[in-house]
Amino acid sequence: MSEFVWEEVERSLEDLAACQRAGLLTENESSRVVRVRSKYEQLLRQRARDEVFIAYVNYESHVHNLILSRAKVRCSSLLKV
């Protein structure tokens, strides 16, 4: 993996770890996010095509929505206690 790709992925590791600690992502999900992000970053470095960029944005949007929906469920369950 190129140094540039790893730097991009490394920036998000702290956020993923925080999501794990909060119970918003499992360890397997975090690992998968790192693998997929690495794949997309490599593809963007090799050939920056619009389709790759759009697919990457869609993936990140899905991850964001997943975390957000789990956070909402977690917060609502805490408020009910």
N, C-alpha and C positions, 0 to 999 in steps of 0.2 A: 504494500500500500504506500502510495507516495506520501511524502512528508506533508504536503499541502492538504491532502485528503484527510489525513489523521488529525491535523490541527483543527479542521472544521468539525470533525466528529467529536474530538476531545472537548471542545467548547460546550457541548450539550451534556456531557457526562454528569456534571454536577446537578443539572436540572433533573435528569433521569433518576439519579440517586435520591433526590428529594422526593420525587413522585413515588419511588419505592418505599421510602420511610413513611410517607403519608398513607400508604396502602392504595394508591391510585394506579400503580402498575406492578405487575409481578416481575420477578427477576428474569423470567423467560421473555416476557414482553419487552423489557428494557434491552435485553440482549438482541432481540429481533430488530428493534428500532435502530440500534447501533449498526447491525449488519446491513439493513436496508439503506440507511443514510450513507454508509460507506460506499455501497454499490452506486447509489445515485451520484454522490460526489465524484467518484471515479469516472462515471459516464459523462458527467458534465465537463470534467477536465479533458477527457479524450475527444469528445465531439459534442459541442454545445448545440444540440438541436432543440427546437421548440417543444417537440413531443416529450423529450426527456425532462425538460424543465417543468412542463405542465404536469407530467406524471408525478414528479417530485413534490410539487406544490400540493397536488391532490393528496398524496400520501401524508404529508405534514399536516394538512388540514384534518385528515381523518384521525391522526394521532392526537392532535389538539382537541378535537371534539370528543374523543374517547375520554381523555383526561378530565375535560370540563364536565362531561356528564357524570362521571364517577365522583367528582368533587361535589357536584350539586346533590347527588344522592347521599353522599357521606355527610354533608352539612345538614341536609334536611333530617336525616336520621338522628343526628346529634341534638337538633333542636326539639325533637319529639320526646327526648328522655327527660 
